[in-house]
Amino acid sequence: MTAKEQALYALMEGQGYSYGLMQTAIHLLGQFKEALDEMIIFIEDNHPTEEAFIRRMASLCEKQL
């Protein structure tokens, strides 16, 4: 894992997100560096629920495709 992936993982773990979500997020967002940065900021600023995190991640991944 890169440093940014580790940072995201730690933030997600701190929020109490499920292991499956954390693994999926790292796998998907690792492919899109800009989305990875945005999600780190999103968690730090908003402390979203898992559902809100998934919606945001899906939106960012769609933009990257």
PDB file of N, CA, C and O in Angstrom:
ATOM      1  N   MET A   1       0.833  -1.188   0.000  1.00  0.00           N
ATOM      2  CA  MET A   1       0.000   0.000   0.000  1.00  0.00           C
ATOM      3  C   MET A   1       0.873   1.247   0.000  1.00  0.00           C
ATOM      4  O   MET A   1       1.932   1.297   0.626  1.00  0.00           O
ATOM      5  N   THR A   2       0.393   2.239  -0.719  1.00  0.00           N
ATOM      6  CA  THR A   2       1.086   3.523  -0.724  1.00  0.00           C
ATOM      7  C   THR A   2       0.784   4.263   0.584  1.00  0.00           C
ATOM      8  O   THR A   2      -0.072   3.844   1.362  1.00  0.00           O
ATOM      9  N   ALA A   3       1.488   5.352   0.808  1.00  0.00           N
ATOM     10  CA  ALA A   3       1.270   6.150   2.018  1.00  0.00           C
ATOM     11  C   ALA A   3      -0.156   6.705   2.061  1.00  0.00           C
ATOM     12  O   ALA A   3      -0.779   6.732   3.122  1.00  0.00           O
ATOM     13  N   LYS A   4      -0.668   7.142   0.924  1.00  0.00           N
ATOM     14  CA  LYS A   4      -2.028   7.692   0.886  1.00  0.00           C
ATOM     15  C   LYS A   4      -3.067   6.597   1.112  1.00  0.00           C
ATOM     16  O   LYS A   4      -4.076   6.828   1.778  1.00  0.00           O
ATOM     17  N   GLU A   5      -2.828   5.415   0.566  1.00  0.00           N
ATOM     18  CA  GLU A   5      -3.737   4.297   0.807  1.00  0.00           C
ATOM     19  C   GLU A   5      -3.731   3.923   2.286  1.00  0.00           C
ATOM     20  O   GLU A   5      -4.778   3.615   2.855  1.00  0.00           O
ATOM     21  N   GLN A   6      -2.570   3.950   2.899  1.00  0.00           N
ATOM     22  CA  GLN A   6      -2.469   3.661   4.330  1.00  0.00           C
ATOM     23  C   GLN A   6      -3.197   4.716   5.153  1.00  0.00           C
ATOM     24  O   GLN A   6      -3.848   4.398   6.148  1.00  0.00           O
ATOM     25  N   ALA A   7      -3.084   5.970   4.731  1.00  0.00           N
ATOM     26  CA  ALA A   7      -3.777   7.055   5.433  1.00  0.00           C
ATOM     27  C   ALA A   7      -5.291   6.877   5.342  1.00  0.00           C
ATOM     28  O   ALA A   7      -6.000   7.022   6.337  1.00  0.00           O
ATOM     29  N   LEU A   8      -5.779   6.563   4.144  1.00  0.00           N
ATOM     30  CA  LEU A   8      -7.210   6.339   3.968  1.00  0.00           C
ATOM     31  C   LEU A   8      -7.663   5.154   4.815  1.00  0.00           C
ATOM     32  O   LEU A   8      -8.691   5.227   5.489  1.00  0.00           O
ATOM     33  N   TYR A   9      -6.909   4.078   4.784  1.00  0.00           N
ATOM     34  CA  TYR A   9      -7.249   2.884   5.558  1.00  0.00           C
ATOM     35  C   TYR A   9      -7.343   3.218   7.050  1.00  0.00           C
ATOM     36  O   TYR A   9      -8.276   2.789   7.728  1.00  0.00           O
ATOM     37  N   ALA A  10      -6.384   3.976   7.549  1.00  0.00           N
ATOM     38  CA  ALA A  10      -6.383   4.350   8.968  1.00  0.00           C
ATOM     39  C   ALA A  10      -7.592   5.217   9.318  1.00  0.00           C
ATOM     40  O   ALA A  10      -8.204   5.038  10.371  1.00  0.00           O
ATOM     41  N   LEU A  11      -7.934   6.154   8.436  1.00  0.00           N
ATOM     42  CA  LEU A  11      -9.111   6.994   8.669  1.00  0.00           C
ATOM     43  C   LEU A  11     -10.382   6.154   8.695  1.00  0.00           C
ATOM     44  O   LEU A  11     -11.247   6.343   9.550  1.00  0.00           O
ATOM     45  N   MET A  12     -10.486   5.228   7.752  1.00  0.00           N
ATOM     46  CA  MET A  12     -11.668   4.369   7.680  1.00  0.00           C
ATOM     47  C   MET A  12     -11.758   3.473   8.915  1.00  0.00           C
ATOM     48  O   MET A  12     -12.838   3.269   9.469  1.00  0.00           O
ATOM     49  N   GLU A  13     -10.630   2.952   9.329  1.00  0.00           N
ATOM     50  CA  GLU A  13     -10.595   2.103  10.515  1.00  0.00           C
ATOM     51  C   GLU A  13     -11.025   2.903  11.749  1.00  0.00           C
ATOM     52  O   GLU A  13     -11.759   2.403  12.601  1.00  0.00           O
ATOM     53  N   GLY A  14     -10.562   4.139  11.827  1.00  0.00           N
ATOM     54  CA  GLY A  14     -10.937   5.016  12.928  1.00  0.00           C
ATOM     55  C   GLY A  14     -12.422   5.338  12.957  1.00  0.00           C
ATOM     56  O   GLY A  14     -12.996   5.566  14.021  1.00  0.00           O
ATOM     57  N   GLN A  15     -13.039   5.356  11.784  1.00  0.00           N
ATOM     58  CA  GLN A  15     -14.474   5.606  11.686  1.00  0.00           C
ATOM     59  C   GLN A  15     -15.285   4.355  12.010  1.00  0.00           C
ATOM     60  O   GLN A  15     -16.502   4.425  12.181  1.00  0.00           O
ATOM     61  N   GLY A  16     -14.611   3.213  12.092  1.00  0.00           N
ATOM     62  CA  GLY A  16     -15.312   1.971  12.401  1.00  0.00           C
ATOM     63  C   GLY A  16     -15.949   1.306  11.196  1.00  0.00           C
ATOM     64  O   GLY A  16     -16.874   0.506  11.342  1.00  0.00           O
ATOM     65  N   TYR A  17     -15.462   1.631  10.005  1.00  0.00           N
ATOM     66  CA  TYR A  17     -16.014   1.026   8.793  1.00  0.00           C
ATOM     67  C   TYR A  17     -15.699  -0.463   8.752  1.00  0.00           C
ATOM     68  O   TYR A  17     -14.732  -0.924   9.357  1.00  0.00           O
ATOM     69  N   SER A  18     -16.522  -1.201   8.035  1.00  0.00           N
ATOM     70  CA  SER A  18     -16.338  -2.643   7.933  1.00  0.00           C
ATOM     71  C   SER A  18     -15.072  -2.973   7.150  1.00  0.00           C
ATOM     72  O   SER A  18     -14.628  -2.208   6.294  1.00  0.00           O
ATOM     73  N   TYR A  19     -14.512  -4.119   7.464  1.00  0.00           N
ATOM     74  CA  TYR A  19     -13.293  -4.589   6.799  1.00  0.00           C
ATOM     75  C   TYR A  19     -13.517  -4.705   5.287  1.00  0.00           C
ATOM     76  O   TYR A  19     -12.648  -4.330   4.500  1.00  0.00           O
ATOM     77  N   GLY A  20     -14.672  -5.222   4.886  1.00  0.00           N
ATOM     78  CA  GLY A  20     -14.971  -5.375   3.460  1.00  0.00           C
ATOM     79  C   GLY A  20     -14.977  -4.045   2.726  1.00  0.00           C
ATOM     80  O   GLY A  20     -14.452  -3.939   1.618  1.00  0.00           O
ATOM     81  N   LEU A  21     -15.566  -3.037   3.341  1.00  0.00           N
ATOM     82  CA  LEU A  21     -15.585  -1.711   2.723  1.00  0.00           C
ATOM     83  C   LEU A  21     -14.177  -1.153   2.616  1.00  0.00           C
ATOM     84  O   LEU A  21     -13.813  -0.571   1.594  1.00  0.00           O
ATOM     85  N   MET A  22     -13.393  -1.325   3.655  1.00  0.00           N
ATOM     86  CA  MET A  22     -12.027  -0.794   3.632  1.00  0.00           C
ATOM     87  C   MET A  22     -11.215  -1.454   2.516  1.00  0.00           C
ATOM     88  O   MET A  22     -10.490  -0.770   1.793  1.00  0.00           O
ATOM     89  N   GLN A  23     -11.330  -2.753   2.375  1.00  0.00           N
ATOM     90  CA  GLN A  23     -10.587  -3.461   1.333  1.00  0.00           C
ATOM     91  C   GLN A  23     -11.053  -3.038  -0.059  1.00  0.00           C
ATOM     92  O   GLN A  23     -10.236  -2.813  -0.952  1.00  0.00           O
ATOM     93  N   THR A  24     -12.365  -2.933  -0.237  1.00  0.00           N
ATOM     94  CA  THR A  24     -12.919  -2.529  -1.530  1.00  0.00           C
ATOM     95  C   THR A  24     -12.490  -1.112  -1.887  1.00  0.00           C
ATOM     96  O   THR A  24     -12.104  -0.845  -3.025  1.00  0.00           O
ATOM     97  N   ALA A  25     -12.555  -0.212  -0.927  1.00  0.00           N
ATOM     98  CA  ALA A  25     -12.175   1.181  -1.172  1.00  0.00           C
ATOM     99  C   ALA A  25     -10.711   1.290  -1.573  1.00  0.00           C
ATOM    100  O   ALA A  25     -10.378   2.010  -2.514  1.00  0.00           O
ATOM    101  N   ILE A  26      -9.843   0.591  -0.875  1.00  0.00           N
ATOM    102  CA  ILE A  26      -8.416   0.649  -1.200  1.00  0.00           C
ATOM    103  C   ILE A  26      -8.181   0.101  -2.599  1.00  0.00           C
ATOM    104  O   ILE A  26      -7.397   0.660  -3.366  1.00  0.00           O
ATOM    105  N   HIS A  27      -8.855  -0.984  -2.930  1.00  0.00           N
ATOM    106  CA  HIS A  27      -8.692  -1.583  -4.264  1.00  0.00           C
ATOM    107  C   HIS A  27      -9.168  -0.625  -5.364  1.00  0.00           C
ATOM    108  O   HIS A  27      -8.464  -0.412  -6.351  1.00  0.00           O
ATOM    109  N   LEU A  28     -10.349  -0.057  -5.191  1.00  0.00           N
ATOM    110  CA  LEU A  28     -10.906   0.829  -6.221  1.00  0.00           C
ATOM    111  C   LEU A  28     -10.190   2.172  -6.289  1.00  0.00           C
ATOM    112  O   LEU A  28      -9.800   2.621  -7.366  1.00  0.00           O
ATOM    113  N   LEU A  29     -10.022   2.803  -5.146  1.00  0.00           N
ATOM    114  CA  LEU A  29      -9.455   4.150  -5.135  1.00  0.00           C
ATOM    115  C   LEU A  29      -7.966   4.157  -5.424  1.00  0.00           C
ATOM    116  O   LEU A  29      -7.420   5.178  -5.844  1.00  0.00           O
ATOM    117  N   GLY A  30      -7.307   3.041  -5.206  1.00  0.00           N
ATOM    118  CA  GLY A  30      -5.889   2.945  -5.537  1.00  0.00           C
ATOM    119  C   GLY A  30      -5.628   3.129  -7.021  1.00  0.00           C
ATOM    120  O   GLY A  30      -4.516   3.461  -7.430  1.00  0.00           O
ATOM    121  N   GLN A  31      -6.666   2.911  -7.829  1.00  0.00           N
ATOM    122  CA  GLN A  31      -6.558   3.069  -9.276  1.00  0.00           C
ATOM    123  C   GLN A  31      -6.749   4.522  -9.711  1.00  0.00           C
ATOM    124  O   GLN A  31      -6.371   4.895 -10.821  1.00  0.00           O
ATOM    125  N   PHE A  32      -7.329   5.330  -8.846  1.00  0.00           N
ATOM    126  CA  PHE A  32      -7.655   6.717  -9.171  1.00  0.00           C
ATOM    127  C   PHE A  32      -7.071   7.635  -8.098  1.00  0.00           C
ATOM    128  O   PHE A  32      -7.724   7.902  -7.089  1.00  0.00           O
ATOM    129  N   LYS A  33      -5.868   8.110  -8.304  1.00  0.00           N
ATOM    130  CA  LYS A  33      -5.162   8.884  -7.279  1.00  0.00           C
ATOM    131  C   LYS A  33      -5.908  10.149  -6.860  1.00  0.00           C
ATOM    132  O   LYS A  33      -5.904  10.508  -5.682  1.00  0.00           O
ATOM    133  N   GLU A  34      -6.551  10.829  -7.816  1.00  0.00           N
ATOM    134  CA  GLU A  34      -7.286  12.045  -7.464  1.00  0.00           C
ATOM    135  C   GLU A  34      -8.472  11.710  -6.568  1.00  0.00           C
ATOM    136  O   GLU A  34      -8.770  12.440  -5.622  1.00  0.00           O
ATOM    137  N   ALA A  35      -9.144  10.604  -6.868  1.00  0.00           N
ATOM    138  CA  ALA A  35     -10.281  10.179  -6.054  1.00  0.00           C
ATOM    139  C   ALA A  35      -9.818   9.782  -4.656  1.00  0.00           C
ATOM    140  O   ALA A  35     -10.514  10.036  -3.672  1.00  0.00           O
ATOM    141  N   LEU A  36      -8.661   9.169  -4.569  1.00  0.00           N
ATOM    142  CA  LEU A  36      -8.096   8.785  -3.272  1.00  0.00           C
ATOM    143  C   LEU A  36      -7.880  10.028  -2.409  1.00  0.00           C
ATOM    144  O   LEU A  36      -8.239  10.043  -1.232  1.00  0.00           O
ATOM    145  N   ASP A  37      -7.299  11.056  -2.992  1.00  0.00           N
ATOM    146  CA  ASP A  37      -7.083  12.317  -2.269  1.00  0.00           C
ATOM    147  C   ASP A  37      -8.407  12.924  -1.810  1.00  0.00           C
ATOM    148  O   ASP A  37      -8.529  13.381  -0.673  1.00  0.00           O
ATOM    149  N   GLU A  38      -9.397  12.925  -2.704  1.00  0.00           N
ATOM    150  CA  GLU A  38     -10.692  13.510  -2.369  1.00  0.00           C
ATOM    151  C   GLU A  38     -11.377  12.757  -1.235  1.00  0.00           C
ATOM    152  O   GLU A  38     -12.016  13.366  -0.377  1.00  0.00           O
ATOM    153  N   MET A  39     -11.245  11.435  -1.232  1.00  0.00           N
ATOM    154  CA  MET A  39     -11.894  10.647  -0.186  1.00  0.00           C
ATOM    155  C   MET A  39     -11.225  10.853   1.167  1.00  0.00           C
ATOM    156  O   MET A  39     -11.897  10.837   2.198  1.00  0.00           O
ATOM    157  N   ILE A  40      -9.928  11.045   1.175  1.00  0.00           N
ATOM    158  CA  ILE A  40      -9.239  11.336   2.437  1.00  0.00           C
ATOM    159  C   ILE A  40      -9.785  12.637   3.023  1.00  0.00           C
ATOM    160  O   ILE A  40     -10.095  12.707   4.213  1.00  0.00           O
ATOM    161  N   ILE A  41      -9.899  13.649   2.193  1.00  0.00           N
ATOM    162  CA  ILE A  41     -10.436  14.942   2.640  1.00  0.00           C
ATOM    163  C   ILE A  41     -11.893  14.798   3.069  1.00  0.00           C
ATOM    164  O   ILE A  41     -12.307  15.365   4.081  1.00  0.00           O
ATOM    165  N   PHE A  42     -12.665  14.040   2.299  1.00  0.00           N
ATOM    166  CA  PHE A  42     -14.087  13.830   2.594  1.00  0.00           C
ATOM    167  C   PHE A  42     -14.278  13.213   3.982  1.00  0.00           C
ATOM    168  O   PHE A  42     -15.132  13.659   4.747  1.00  0.00           O
ATOM    169  N   ILE A  43     -13.491  12.198   4.304  1.00  0.00           N
ATOM    170  CA  ILE A  43     -13.613  11.556   5.618  1.00  0.00           C
ATOM    171  C   ILE A  43     -13.188  12.516   6.726  1.00  0.00           C
ATOM    172  O   ILE A  43     -13.869  12.634   7.745  1.00  0.00           O
ATOM    173  N   GLU A  44     -12.068  13.196   6.528  1.00  0.00           N
ATOM    174  CA  GLU A  44     -11.578  14.120   7.557  1.00  0.00           C
ATOM    175  C   GLU A  44     -12.575  15.237   7.839  1.00  0.00           C
ATOM    176  O   GLU A  44     -12.782  15.613   8.993  1.00  0.00           O
ATOM    177  N   ASP A  45     -13.190  15.764   6.791  1.00  0.00           N
ATOM    178  CA  ASP A  45     -14.091  16.908   6.949  1.00  0.00           C
ATOM    179  C   ASP A  45     -15.502  16.525   7.392  1.00  0.00           C
ATOM    180  O   ASP A  45     -16.140  17.268   8.138  1.00  0.00           O
ATOM    181  N   ASN A  46     -15.992  15.368   6.935  1.00  0.00           N
ATOM    182  CA  ASN A  46     -17.406  15.038   7.121  1.00  0.00           C
ATOM    183  C   ASN A  46     -17.705  13.869   8.052  1.00  0.00           C
ATOM    184  O   ASN A  46     -18.828  13.749   8.541  1.00  0.00           O
ATOM    185  N   HIS A  47     -16.739  13.018   8.304  1.00  0.00           N
ATOM    186  CA  HIS A  47     -16.960  11.819   9.126  1.00  0.00           C
ATOM    187  C   HIS A  47     -18.238  11.097   8.680  1.00  0.00           C
ATOM    188  O   HIS A  47     -19.152  10.900   9.481  1.00  0.00           O
ATOM    189  N   PRO A  48     -18.297  10.703   7.401  1.00  0.00           N
ATOM    190  CA  PRO A  48     -19.530  10.141   6.848  1.00  0.00           C
ATOM    191  C   PRO A  48     -19.832   8.729   7.352  1.00  0.00           C
ATOM    192  O   PRO A  48     -18.950   8.006   7.817  1.00  0.00           O
ATOM    193  N   THR A  49     -21.101   8.369   7.242  1.00  0.00           N
ATOM    194  CA  THR A  49     -21.495   6.987   7.499  1.00  0.00           C
ATOM    195  C   THR A  49     -20.938   6.115   6.372  1.00  0.00           C
ATOM    196  O   THR A  49     -20.463   6.633   5.362  1.00  0.00           O
ATOM    197  N   GLU A  50     -20.998   4.809   6.544  1.00  0.00           N
ATOM    198  CA  GLU A  50     -20.540   3.915   5.471  1.00  0.00           C
ATOM    199  C   GLU A  50     -21.343   4.162   4.200  1.00  0.00           C
ATOM    200  O   GLU A  50     -20.790   4.182   3.100  1.00  0.00           O
ATOM    201  N   GLU A  51     -22.644   4.349   4.359  1.00  0.00           N
ATOM    202  CA  GLU A  51     -23.503   4.567   3.198  1.00  0.00           C
ATOM    203  C   GLU A  51     -23.106   5.837   2.445  1.00  0.00           C
ATOM    204  O   GLU A  51     -23.013   5.827   1.218  1.00  0.00           O
ATOM    205  N   ALA A  52     -22.874   6.909   3.164  1.00  0.00           N
ATOM    206  CA  ALA A  52     -22.462   8.166   2.529  1.00  0.00           C
ATOM    207  C   ALA A  52     -21.089   8.016   1.875  1.00  0.00           C
ATOM    208  O   ALA A  52     -20.847   8.568   0.802  1.00  0.00           O
ATOM    209  N   PHE A  53     -20.200   7.277   2.517  1.00  0.00           N
ATOM    210  CA  PHE A  53     -18.874   7.023   1.955  1.00  0.00           C
ATOM    211  C   PHE A  53     -19.000   6.269   0.636  1.00  0.00           C
ATOM    212  O   PHE A  53     -18.343   6.616  -0.345  1.00  0.00           O
ATOM    213  N   ILE A  54     -19.840   5.241   0.608  1.00  0.00           N
ATOM    214  CA  ILE A  54     -20.019   4.434  -0.606  1.00  0.00           C
ATOM    215  C   ILE A  54     -20.589   5.283  -1.733  1.00  0.00           C
ATOM    216  O   ILE A  54     -20.133   5.191  -2.873  1.00  0.00           O
ATOM    217  N   ARG A  55     -21.587   6.110  -1.419  1.00  0.00           N
ATOM    218  CA  ARG A  55     -22.174   6.975  -2.460  1.00  0.00           C
ATOM    219  C   ARG A  55     -21.123   7.911  -3.046  1.00  0.00           C
ATOM    220  O   ARG A  55     -21.042   8.081  -4.262  1.00  0.00           O
ATOM    221  N   ARG A  56     -20.326   8.513  -2.180  1.00  0.00           N
ATOM    222  CA  ARG A  56     -19.286   9.443  -2.644  1.00  0.00           C
ATOM    223  C   ARG A  56     -18.225   8.712  -3.470  1.00  0.00           C
ATOM    224  O   ARG A  56     -17.800   9.204  -4.515  1.00  0.00           O
ATOM    225  N   MET A  57     -17.803   7.545  -3.002  1.00  0.00           N
ATOM    226  CA  MET A  57     -16.797   6.767  -3.716  1.00  0.00           C
ATOM    227  C   MET A  57     -17.319   6.366  -5.096  1.00  0.00           C
ATOM    228  O   MET A  57     -16.586   6.448  -6.082  1.00  0.00           O
ATOM    229  N   ALA A  58     -18.567   5.937  -5.171  1.00  0.00           N
ATOM    230  CA  ALA A  58     -19.153   5.551  -6.453  1.00  0.00           C
ATOM    231  C   ALA A  58     -19.197   6.740  -7.407  1.00  0.00           C
ATOM    232  O   ALA A  58     -18.890   6.606  -8.591  1.00  0.00           O
ATOM    233  N   SER A  59     -19.574   7.886  -6.893  1.00  0.00           N
ATOM    234  CA  SER A  59     -19.634   9.093  -7.714  1.00  0.00           C
ATOM    235  C   SER A  59     -18.257   9.459  -8.265  1.00  0.00           C
ATOM    236  O   SER A  59     -18.124   9.789  -9.444  1.00  0.00           O
ATOM    237  N   LEU A  60     -17.249   9.401  -7.424  1.00  0.00           N
ATOM    238  CA  LEU A  60     -15.891   9.735  -7.865  1.00  0.00           C
ATOM    239  C   LEU A  60     -15.362   8.729  -8.881  1.00  0.00           C
ATOM    240  O   LEU A  60     -14.707   9.110  -9.852  1.00  0.00           O
ATOM    241  N   CYS A  61     -15.640   7.463  -8.662  1.00  0.00           N
ATOM    242  CA  CYS A  61     -15.168   6.435  -9.603  1.00  0.00           C
ATOM    243  C   CYS A  61     -15.849   6.584 -10.960  1.00  0.00           C
ATOM    244  O   CYS A  61     -15.212   6.390 -11.995  1.00  0.00           O
ATOM    245  N   GLU A  62     -17.142   6.928 -10.965  1.00  0.00           N
ATOM    246  CA  GLU A  62     -17.849   7.152 -12.229  1.00  0.00           C
ATOM    247  C   GLU A  62     -17.209   8.288 -13.017  1.00  0.00           C
ATOM    248  O   GLU A  62     -17.069   8.195 -14.236  1.00  0.00           O
ATOM    249  N   LYS A  63     -16.825   9.346 -12.336  1.00  0.00           N
ATOM    250  CA  LYS A  63     -16.193  10.488 -12.999  1.00  0.00           C
ATOM    251  C   LYS A  63     -14.856  10.100 -13.624  1.00  0.00           C
ATOM    252  O   LYS A  63     -14.473  10.639 -14.662  1.00  0.00           O
ATOM    253  N   GLN A  64     -14.151   9.167 -12.994  1.00  0.00           N
ATOM    254  CA  GLN A  64     -12.828   8.762 -13.472  1.00  0.00           C
ATOM    255  C   GLN A  64     -12.916   7.873 -14.704  1.00  0.00           C
ATOM    256  O   GLN A  64     -11.970   7.805 -15.489  1.00  0.00           O
ATOM    257  N   LEU A  65     -14.041   7.192 -14.879  1.00  0.00           N
ATOM    258  CA  LEU A  65     -14.172   6.273 -16.012  1.00  0.00           C
ATOM    259  C   LEU A  65     -14.520   6.986 -17.244  1.00  0.00           C
ATOM    260  O   LEU A  65     -14.669   6.365 -18.296  1.00  0.00           O
TER     261      LEU A  65
END
